[in-house]
């Protein structure tokens, strides 16, 4: 997902809504799969759930790129990054 998105962003062309939809749908599925492997009391799992929910909302929008450009999506990513950092994982969402 990351490579596809980065290739599109560096191509010089504007990424299509279909590309964002595909990226956010894949992200939501991947995060949901990862969240299922941890204990429900994990703060990382809670943050994964929130971020994957925001990705799913963006993917379902007519313009997923624009839908992801909102404070809730940004906060969910920041919260997930912070939760990961607290357990020793360096990740930026």
N, C-alpha and C positions, 0 to 999 in steps of 0.2 A: 504494500500500500504506500509506504513512504517513498520508495523509489519511483513509483508511478506518479505520485503527486509532485515530487521534486523535479522529475523530468518535464512534466507539464509546465511547472512554474518557471523553469529555466529555458524553456523553448522560445520564449518571447511572445507566444500567443496567450491569449486570455484563457484560463482553464474553463471548461464547460461545466454547466450544472450537472451533467451526467457523470463527469469525472469526480466532482465533489460528492455526489450521491454514492457512487461506488466506494470512494474512500471512507466516507463516514459510516456507511453500512458495514464495510469490512472492519473498521475500527470498533464499532459497537459489538460485533460478533466476537472479535478477538478479546476484547476487554471482559465481556460476559463469560467467556470460556476461562480466562485467567481467574476471574473472581470466584468461580465455582471450585477452585482448587484450594482455597484458604478457609480458615475458620470464620464464621459469621461475625465474631467479635472484633475482627481486625479493622482498624481504621482505614487501612489501604483498601479493603473490600468495599467499605462504604463509599470511599472516594471513587473507586472504580465504577461502582454502580451509578453514581451521580454523573460521572463523565460519560459513561456509555449511554445513559439516558439522554444527555444533551446531544451526543453524536447521532443517536437514533432520531431525535426531533429534527435536527438539521437535515439528515438524510431524507426525511419524509416531506420536507418543504419543497415548494416549486423551485426555489433558488437556494440550494443547500449552502453555498458559499456565503450568501448574504445572511442566511438564517444562523450560521455559526458565528457571525460577527455580532455578538451580543454579550452583555456583562455576565449572564448566567453561565454561558459556555466558557468564557475566560476564567471565571471564578472556579468552576469545576475543574478545569485544567490546572490552575494554581494549587487548589486543594489537593489534587492527586499528586502533583509534583512534591508538595510539602509532606504528604503522608509517606510517600516513597522514601524521601530523604531521611525521615525520622527512623526508618528501619534499615538505613544504610544503602539504599538504592538510589543512584543518581539518574533521574529521568525528568525530562521536561515535556509537559503536555500543553 
